[in-house]
Amino acid sequence: MIGLDRFGRVSLVLVFLLLSKGGLAREMSPDRPNVLWITCEDISPYLGSYGFDQAHTPNLDKLAKKSIQYSQAYADAPVCAVARATILSGMFASTTGTHQMRTRVQLPNQIPAYPKILREAGYYCTNNSKKDYNSNFINDPDLWDESSNQAHYKNREDAQPFFAVFNLTVTHESQLSEERIQYYVENGLIPEKPRIDPADIVLPPYHPDLPEIREDWARFHDLITLMDAQVGELLEELEAAGLAENTVVFFYSDHGGQLSRSKRYIYNVGTQVPMMVHLPEKWEHWSPLPAGSVDESLVSFVDLAPTLLSITGCDIPAIMQGRSFLGKESTESPDFVHFFRDRMAERYDFSRAVTDGKYYYIRNFMPHRPRGRDSRYGYQVQANWRAYETAYEAGNTNEIQSQFYEPKPLEQFFDTEADPWQVDNLIEQPASKARVKSMSKELDRWMVETRDVGLIPEPMFHEMAGKGKKHATLYEYAQSKDYQVRKILKAAKAATADNAGNLLKYLKVNDPIIRYWGAYGIFLHPDQSDRVQSSLKAMIREDESAANRIMAAQALALCGDADTAFETIMKEALATPHGYVLLQALNTFQYSHTDDRLSLEDWQTFKEKEFVANDPGAGLGYPQRIIDDAIALFPERRKVD
């Protein structure tokens, strides 16, 4: 089928591509592969084919025997929307500005999206059915031929090649709730009692030995087995349709997980995923390894779009940052994979990491943020989260288990072969010094070269780019000379390592992002001298950025003037029409230790705030989540409309 768009008109773009030498579709042979893309959610490589003893995954184990299985496959981010944003564009979410969990970033036209490229090449593209892209791509009508829970490749034209995504949700963290488990049991989808006796579960060392945690681990494996059965049904359907010999099959999880300290966290259990690719016999030459082999090369989600374009005969846009690991455009394994972790729902954080497959280096730019005090969603849907927190607060967790609820070290360094659960931080070991230094340098290089926008406070985004601004989008701002990424990175690193006196110089520079990191550093290293207090108060009075005024107030509270700090944060929270600024202010009350001054009426006032039209920070409801929790837990509890 040549070039009819969704209105039945000839696609002029496709005609041009067919006639040009440099078009996206180099090979318009009718013998192009179909691609079936099966994704599951929230699992690490807990499959039998990966040697996981407690797994029961017969369909995936069978698929692995005729596939290339990747032992070093990673999500670049440990959470769904950010990971999918990276997959869609073949670009790091930390480059495009889609790095915060459930943001709504406007992307410029030059950012690619692989379904559009495939559709222009004649593929019928279906998505069944998640669209967590953290950007305006969510509502793009031209992205897919079909996107719904009914989308299917069977609806294509005769002989038209297809690309079809089926996203299996039964292993999502929400499915471990008591209600969902009861539903699966009542409908005969999982056994009444867990297949694995909870007493036989081998717990990771970071989990306390509690009945709720053992039960959730056992039920998690039941859900993985249920997911495996669904994979089997999709493969049987493909075979019954007579399409198996012409279809490349991908299987992977959208990130690691799902119990506490896995999903959302920048450890192997949050980032490493199972991944396998089955190549039909006619295309086995696309891999240097035969079917049934284990490929130990480094693969990450930023590589998926280039690989897909490579095997379907499409040109890979130069702007894409990943590599193809299969097909004519495949390249050698990189030396490193890089990771990013930023705001998780209602709580801000900022970590970056890099691995060579054995050693894993993490830099925490916000060490004051305990990992286990993140989004409350996990606590709402899973008993293991609640039991873990209760045990910690009762003093019933050991040193390793307690780390989850305590401030983070600035740097972490793990040998993942000797320590797969990443609990033994080797950062201070003399034998680690040289490798830590080289991996830290590599992380710096990557952040600078990819122009990592995680260095920009999210409440400042609307000040840097948007309608009527010099730069229409955050991406365009970050790609311009106005974004002094090297200088900003230096300031951000200094903020975690230097003293307040040395950091004062950053409060006076022209770049508002550097001023932010200067104030944050003083918060980490409080100094109650008149000089420091005076500088912070000047920043509160004079800085043009609300994010900086709030950050200066957070620092001032710890530097000896909590009264002025509270008044400032309250003023900013009440005045701002921007949801992300309010979200920063609500977080700041807690970390300035002034939240006990808020009355129930104050929280009600925040709840009733109005925001600018289409404000993403308000529309996603994260300020409201903090507000609702505060009202529900307020000592003078009362019904709130």
C-alpha positions in Angstrom: 0.0 0.0 0.0 1.5 3.3 -1.0 0.9 6.5 0.9 -2.7 6.9 1.8 -3.1 9.0 4.9 -5.9 8.5 7.5 -8.2 10.6 5.3 -7.5 8.5 2.2 -5.2 11.1 0.6 -1.9 10.4 -1.0 1.0 11.1 1.3 3.3 13.5 -0.5 5.9 13.0 2.2 6.0 9.2 1.4 6.2 9.8 -2.3 9.1 12.1 -1.8 10.8 9.6 0.4 10.4 6.9 -2.2 11.9 9.0 -4.9 14.8 10.5 -2.9 18.1 8.8 -2.2 18.3 10.1 1.4 14.7 9.3 2.5 13.8 7.6 5.7 12.8 4.4 3.9 15.8 3.1 2.0 14.4 -0.3 1.2 10.8 -0.4 0.2 11.0 -4.1 -0.5 7.7 -5.9 0.0 9.6 -8.4 2.1 10.1 -6.2 5.1 9.7 -7.7 8.6 6.7 -7.2 10.7 7.6 -6.3 14.3 5.7 -7.5 17.3 6.7 -5.6 20.4 5.6 -7.2 23.7 6.2 -5.2 26.8 5.4 -6.0 30.4 5.7 -3.7 33.4 7.7 -3.4 36.6 9.9 -6.5 36.5 13.6 -7.2 36.7 15.0 -10.3 34.9 13.0 -12.6 37.1 12.6 -15.2 34.4 13.6 -18.8 34.1 15.8 -18.1 31.1 17.8 -15.7 33.1 18.5 -18.4 35.7 16.1 -17.1 38.3 15.4 -20.2 40.3 11.9 -19.3 41.6 10.5 -18.3 38.2 7.8 -20.2 36.3 7.8 -18.6 32.9 7.6 -21.5 30.3 6.5 -19.3 27.4 9.3 -16.8 27.7 11.8 -19.5 28.4 10.7 -21.2 25.1 11.0 -17.9 23.3 14.4 -17.3 24.7 15.7 -20.6 23.2 15.0 -19.2 19.7 15.9 -15.6 20.5 18.9 -13.4 21.3 18.7 -12.8 25.1 20.4 -9.6 26.4 22.0 -10.0 29.8 22.9 -6.4 30.1 19.7 -4.6 29.1 18.7 -1.5 30.9 15.9 1.1 31.2 17.7 4.5 31.2 15.2 5.6 33.8 13.6 3.4 36.5 10.0 4.6 36.0 7.5 4.2 33.2 6.7 7.6 31.6 10.4 8.7 31.5 11.5 5.4 30.1 8.8 5.5 27.4 9.7 9.1 26.5 13.3 7.8 25.9 12.1 4.8 23.8 9.7 6.9 21.6 12.4 9.4 20.4 15.6 7.4 20.7 16.8 10.4 22.8 17.5 10.6 26.5 14.6 12.1 28.4 17.2 14.1 30.2 18.0 15.8 26.9 14.5 16.5 25.7 13.1 17.7 29.0 10.8 14.7 29.5 12.8 13.4 32.5 10.4 14.3 35.3 7.8 11.7 36.1 4.5 12.6 34.5 5.4 16.0 33.1 3.8 17.6 30.0 6.7 19.1 28.0 6.2 20.7 24.7 8.7 19.2 22.2 9.8 21.0 19.0 9.1 19.4 15.6 12.7 18.2 15.2 12.3 15.6 18.0 11.7 12.3 16.2 9.1 9.7 17.1 9.7 6.2 15.6 6.0 5.4 14.9 5.8 8.4 12.6 8.9 7.3 10.7 7.5 3.8 10.4 4.1 5.0 9.2 5.8 7.2 6.5 7.7 4.0 5.4 4.4 2.2 4.9 4.0 0.4 8.2 0.7 0.0 10.0 1.5 1.0 13.6 -0.7 0.0 16.5 -0.3 0.6 20.2 -2.2 -1.4 22.8 -2.3 0.8 24.6 -0.2 3.0 27.0 1.0 6.4 25.9 3.2 7.6 28.8 5.4 9.9 26.7 5.7 12.9 29.1 5.1 15.3 26.2 2.7 16.6 23.5 3.2 13.3 21.7 0.5 11.8 24.0 -2.2 13.6 22.1 -0.6 13.5 18.6 -3.3 12.0 16.2 -0.6 11.1 13.7 1.5 9.0 16.0 -0.4 5.7 15.6 -2.8 4.2 13.1 -4.5 2.8 16.2 -3.9 3.4 19.9 -6.4 1.8 22.3 -7.0 -1.4 24.1 -8.5 -2.8 20.9 -5.6 -1.8 18.6 -4.4 -4.7 16.6 -2.3 -5.5 13.5 -5.1 -7.5 12.0 -6.8 -4.3 11.0 -4.1 -3.4 8.5 -4.4 -3.5 4.7 -3.5 -6.8 3.0 0.2 -7.4 2.7 1.0 -4.2 4.6 3.8 -4.7 7.1 3.0 -3.9 10.7 4.6 -2.7 13.9 2.4 -3.6 16.9 2.9 -2.9 20.6 1.1 -5.0 23.2 1.6 -3.7 26.7 0.9 -6.3 29.4 -0.1 -4.6 32.7 -0.7 -7.5 35.0 2.8 -7.1 36.6 2.3 -3.4 37.3 2.8 -2.4 40.9 -0.9 -1.5 41.3 -1.8 -5.2 40.6 -0.3 -6.2 43.8 -3.0 -4.5 45.8 -5.2 -6.7 48.0 -8.2 -5.9 45.7 -6.5 -6.9 42.5 -5.0 -10.1 43.9 -8.4 -11.1 45.1 -9.8 -10.4 41.6 -7.2 -12.6 40.0 -7.8 -15.4 42.5 -11.6 -15.3 42.1 -11.3 -15.4 38.3 -8.9 -18.4 38.4 -6.0 -16.4 36.9 -3.6 -17.1 39.8 -3.8 -19.8 42.5 -5.7 -19.2 45.8 -2.4 -19.7 47.6 0.8 -18.4 46.2 2.7 -20.9 44.0 5.8 -20.3 46.0 5.5 -20.7 49.7 6.3 -17.2 51.1 8.5 -18.8 53.7 10.7 -20.1 50.8 11.2 -16.6 49.2 14.9 -15.5 49.3 14.6 -11.9 50.3 17.1 -9.2 49.2 19.2 -8.0 52.1 17.5 -4.5 52.0 14.1 -6.0 52.9 13.3 -6.8 56.5 11.9 -10.3 57.0 8.2 -9.5 57.4 5.2 -11.6 56.5 3.8 -8.8 54.3 7.0 -8.6 52.3 7.2 -12.3 51.8 3.6 -12.5 50.7 4.0 -9.7 48.2 7.2 -11.2 46.8 5.3 -14.6 46.3 2.3 -12.9 44.7 4.6 -10.9 42.5 5.9 -14.2 41.0 2.3 -15.3 40.5 1.7 -12.2 38.4 4.8 -12.8 36.4 3.6 -16.3 35.6 0.2 -14.8 34.6 2.1 -12.3 32.3 4.0 -15.2 30.8 0.7 -16.9 29.9 -0.4 -13.7 28.1 2.8 -13.7 26.2 2.1 -17.2 25.1 -1.3 -16.2 23.8 0.1 -13.4 21.7 2.7 -15.7 20.2 0.1 -18.4 19.5 -2.1 -15.7 17.8 0.8 -14.7 15.6 1.5 -18.3 14.6 -2.2 -19.0 13.9 -2.3 -16.0 11.6 0.6 -17.4 9.6 2.8 -14.4 10.4 5.5 -15.9 12.6 8.0 -16.5 9.9 7.9 -12.9 8.8 7.7 -11.2 12.2 10.5 -10.1 14.5 9.5 -10.4 18.2 10.8 -8.1 20.9 10.1 -8.8 24.6 11.1 -6.5 27.5 9.9 -4.9 30.7 9.4 -1.1 30.9 11.9 -1.0 33.8 12.8 -3.0 36.9 10.6 -3.4 40.0 8.2 -3.6 41.5 8.4 -3.9 45.3 9.9 -1.2 47.5 13.4 0.0 46.6 13.2 -1.2 43.0 10.9 0.7 40.7 11.7 4.5 40.8 15.2 3.9 42.2 18.4 4.2 40.2 19.8 0.7 41.2 20.0 -2.4 39.1 16.7 -3.6 40.5 15.1 -0.4 39.1 17.0 -0.2 35.8 18.0 -3.7 34.6 15.3 -5.5 32.6 14.8 -8.7 30.8 15.0 -8.3 27.0 15.0 -10.8 24.1 14.6 -10.5 20.4 13.5 -13.4 18.1 14.7 -13.1 14.5 13.0 -15.3 12.0 15.4 -17.5 10.0 15.5 -15.2 7.0 16.8 -12.4 9.2 19.0 -14.2 11.6 22.1 -12.6 9.9 21.1 -9.3 11.6 22.7 -10.6 14.8 26.3 -11.7 15.2 25.1 -14.4 17.5 22.9 -17.4 16.7 19.4 -17.9 18.1 19.4 -19.1 21.6 22.5 -17.1 22.5 23.1 -14.7 25.3 24.4 -11.3 24.2 26.4 -9.6 26.9 26.7 -6.3 25.1 25.3 -3.2 26.8 21.8 -2.3 25.5 19.5 0.4 26.8 16.1 1.9 25.9 17.7 4.8 24.0 18.8 2.1 21.6 15.4 0.6 20.8 14.2 3.2 18.3 17.4 3.2 16.2 17.4 -0.6 16.3 13.8 -0.8 15.1 14.5 1.6 12.3 17.6 -0.4 11.3 15.7 -3.7 10.9 12.8 -2.1 9.0 15.1 -0.4 6.5 14.6 3.2 7.6 17.2 5.8 8.0 18.1 6.6 11.6 17.8 10.4 12.3 21.1 11.9 13.2 19.5 13.5 16.2 18.8 10.2 17.9 21.3 9.5 20.7 21.1 5.7 20.8 22.7 3.0 18.6 21.3 0.1 16.7 22.2 -3.3 18.1 20.7 -5.3 15.3 20.5 -5.0 11.5 22.5 -3.3 8.8 23.1 -0.2 10.9 24.2 -2.0 14.1 27.3 -0.8 15.9 29.5 -2.3 18.6 28.5 -2.3 22.2 29.2 1.0 24.0 31.5 1.2 27.0 28.8 2.6 29.3 25.1 2.9 29.9 23.8 6.1 31.6 20.8 6.6 33.9 18.7 9.4 35.3 16.3 9.8 38.2 14.4 13.0 38.8 11.1 14.0 40.4 9.0 10.9 41.2 5.4 12.1 41.3 5.1 14.7 44.1 8.7 14.6 45.5 11.7 16.1 43.9 15.0 14.3 43.6 18.0 14.3 41.2 20.4 11.4 40.7 22.5 10.3 37.8 24.4 7.0 37.3 26.6 5.1 34.9 27.5 1.4 34.5 30.0 -0.6 32.4 28.0 -3.7 33.2 30.0 -4.7 36.3 30.6 -1.5 38.2 27.8 1.0 38.9 28.5 4.6 39.9 25.7 6.9 41.3 25.9 10.6 42.0 23.2 12.0 44.2 22.7 15.7 43.6 20.0 16.0 46.3 21.4 13.8 49.1 19.0 15.3 51.7 16.1 13.4 50.1 15.6 10.0 51.6 14.7 7.4 49.0 11.8 5.9 51.0 10.1 9.3 51.5 9.1 9.5 47.8 5.7 9.3 46.3 3.1 7.7 48.6 1.7 5.7 45.7 3.6 2.6 46.6 2.3 2.7 50.2 -1.2 3.0 48.9 -1.2 -0.1 46.7 1.3 -2.5 48.3 1.4 -3.9 51.8 5.2 -4.4 51.7 5.8 -0.7 51.5 3.7 0.0 54.6 5.2 -2.9 56.6 8.7 -1.8 55.7 8.1 1.8 56.8 6.4 0.7 60.1 9.4 -1.6 60.9 11.8 1.2 60.3 9.9 3.7 62.4 9.8 1.1 65.2 13.5 0.6 65.1 13.2 -2.9 63.7 15.4 -2.6 60.6 19.2 -3.2 60.4 21.7 -0.8 59.0 21.3 -1.9 55.4 17.5 -1.8 55.6 17.4 1.6 57.3 19.3 3.3 54.5 16.1 3.5 52.5 14.6 6.0 54.9 17.7 8.1 55.5 19.6 10.8 53.6 21.7 9.5 50.7 25.5 9.6 50.4 26.8 12.0 47.7 28.3 9.1 45.7 27.7 5.4 45.6 29.9 2.7 43.9 29.0 -0.9 43.6 30.5 -4.1 42.1 27.3 -5.6 40.8 28.8 -9.0 40.2 29.8 -9.4 43.8 26.9 -7.4 45.2 23.9 -7.7 42.8 21.5 -6.1 45.3 23.8 -3.0 45.6 23.9 -2.7 49.3 27.7 -2.5 49.9 28.9 1.0 48.9 32.6 0.8 48.0 33.0 4.5 47.5 35.6 4.9 50.3 37.6 1.8 49.5 41.1 2.7 48.4 40.9 0.1 45.6 37.9 1.9 44.2 39.4 5.3 43.9 40.8 5.2 40.4 37.6 3.6 38.9 35.3 6.0 40.8 37.3 8.9 39.4 37.1 7.6 35.8 33.4 6.8 36.0 32.6 10.2 37.6 34.5 11.9 34.8 32.5 9.8 32.3 29.3 10.9 33.9 30.3 14.5 33.7 31.1 14.1 30.0 27.8 12.5 29.3 25.8 15.2 31.2 27.6 18.0 29.4 27.5 16.4 25.9 23.8 15.5 26.2 23.0 18.9 27.7 21.3 17.3 30.7 18.3 19.5 31.6 18.0 17.8 35.0 20.2 20.6 36.3 17.4 23.1 35.7 14.9 23.3 38.5 11.5 22.2 37.2 9.7 25.3 38.7 12.0 27.4 36.6 11.0 25.8 33.2 8.3 28.3 32.5 10.8 31.1 33.0 13.3 29.7 30.5 11.0 28.8 27.6 7.5 29.0 26.3 5.1 31.2 24.4 6.5 34.7 24.1 10.0 33.7 25.3 13.2 33.7 23.3 13.1 29.9 23.3 9.8 28.2 22.5 10.6 24.9 24.2 12.9 23.7 27.0 14.8 21.6 24.5 15.6 24.6 22.3 16.7 26.6 25.4 19.0 23.7 26.5 20.5 23.4 23.1 21.4 27.1 22.9 24.4 28.9 24.3 22.2 30.4 26.9 22.3 27.1 28.8 25.7 27.1 30.3 25.6 23.4 31.2 29.3 23.0 32.0 29.3 25.9 34.5 26.0 24.8 36.0 27.2 21.2 36.5 30.3 22.6 38.3 28.1 24.6 40.6 25.7 21.7 41.2 28.6 19.5 42.2 30.1 22.2 44.4 26.7 22.6 46.1 27.0 19.1 47.5 30.7 19.3 48.5 31.6 22.8 49.5 30.9 25.1 52.5 28.4 27.9 52.7 31.0 30.7 52.6 32.5 29.5 49.3 29.0 29.0 47.9 27.9 32.6 48.4 29.7 33.6 45.2 27.1 31.6 43.2 24.2 33.8 44.6 25.5 36.8 42.7 26.0 35.4 39.2 23.7 36.3 36.3 22.6 32.7 35.6 19.5 31.9 37.7 20.2 28.2 37.6 23.7 28.7 39.1 22.1 30.9 41.8 19.7 28.1 42.6 22.5 25.6 43.1 24.4 28.1 45.3 21.3 28.4 47.6 20.8 24.7 47.7 24.4 24.2 48.7 24.0 26.6 51.6 20.9 24.6 52.6 23.1 21.4 52.7 25.9 23.2 54.6 24.0 25.7 56.8 25.9 28.6 58.3 24.2 31.0 60.8 26.7 33.8 60.3 25.2 37.3 59.6 27.0 37.2 56.2 25.2 34.1 55.0 21.8 35.2 56.4 22.1 38.6 54.8 23.0 37.1 51.4 20.0 34.7 51.5 17.6 37.5 52.5 18.9 39.6 49.6 18.2 36.8 47.3 14.6 36.5 48.7 14.1 40.2 48.1 15.7 40.6 44.7 15.8 37.4 42.7 13.5 37.3 39.7 13.0 33.6 40.0 10.3 32.2 42.3 12.3 28.9 42.4 15.3 30.8 43.7 13.4 32.8 46.3 11.9 29.6 47.7 15.3 27.8 47.7 16.9 30.7 49.5 14.1 30.5 52.1 14.7 26.8 52.6 18.4 27.5 53.3 17.6 30.5 55.5 15.4 28.4 57.8 18.4 26.2 58.6 20.8 29.2 58.8 18.9 30.7 61.7 15.9 32.6 60.6 12.9 30.3 60.3 10.4 33.1 60.7 11.5 34.9 57.5 11.8 31.6 55.8 8.2 30.5 56.6 6.8 33.9 55.6 8.6 33.7 52.3 7.5 30.2 51.4 3.9 31.0 52.4 3.9 34.1 50.3 5.3 32.3 47.3 2.8 29.4 47.7 -0.2 31.7 47.9 0.9 34.0 45.0 2.1 31.6 42.4 -0.2 30.6 39.5 2.1 27.7 38.5 1.7 24.2 39.8 5.4 23.3 39.9 6.2 26.4 41.9 3.5 25.4 44.4 4.9 21.9 44.5 8.4 23.2 45.3 7.0 25.4 48.0 5.0 22.5 49.6 8.2 20.3 49.6 10.1 23.3 51.0 7.9 23.6 54.1 9.0 20.1 55.1 12.7 20.5 54.5 12.9 24.0 56.0 11.3 22.4 59.1 8.6 25.0 59.1 5.6 22.7 58.1 4.4 22.4 61.7 3.4 26.1 61.5 0.8 25.4 58.8 -2.8 25.3 60.0 -5.6 23.2 58.5 -7.0 26.4 57.1 -3.7 27.0 55.3 -3.8 23.6 53.7 -7.4 24.2 52.6 -6.4 27.5 51.0 -3.7 25.7 49.0 -6.3 23.1 47.9 -8.5 25.8 46.5 -5.8 27.6 44.5 -6.4 28.5 40.9 -3.7 28.1 38.3 -2.9 29.5 34.8 -4.8 27.8 32.0 -3.3 24.4 31.0 -0.7 24.6 33.7 1.0 21.1 33.7 2.1 21.3 37.3 -1.5 21.7 38.4 -3.2 19.4 35.9 -1.3 16.4 37.0 -2.4 16.8 40.6 0.9 16.4 42.4 0.5 19.5 44.6 -3.0 18.3 45.4 -1.6 14.9 46.5 0.6 16.5 49.1 -2.3 18.8 50.2 -4.8 15.9 50.5 -2.3 13.8 52.5 -1.7 16.7 54.9 -5.4 17.4 55.4 -6.1 13.7 56.0 -3.3 13.4 58.6 -3.8 16.7 60.3 -4.1 16.5 64.1 -7.4 18.4 64.0 -8.9 16.1 61.5 -12.2 17.1 60.0 -14.2 16.5 56.8 -12.8 18.5 53.9 -15.1 19.1 50.9 
